[in-house]
C-alpha cells in the first residue's frame, strides 16, 4: 500500500513529522511518489544558448509559465530537465 508524505502547513507539523520514523516513506514503492530528483535549477547559470522559436510557440510557453507563476526562461529550463529525466 502506498504511503504519501502529508502536506505540511507549519514548522510545528514539519518538526513533528521529522520526529517520526520515516522508513515507510522510503520504500521503493513509496519513494517515487514522495520524492523527486534534485533540479539543476540550483546550479549557477554560467552558459548561454540562443534558441529560435515560432512566435506561437513562444506565446504558448509564456502562457504556460504564467499559469505556474514563473518566468518563461525558468519554465524552459524545467521543461528541458523533465525531458532529460524521462530519457535517463
Beta strands, then each sheet from edge to edge (+ up, - down):
end
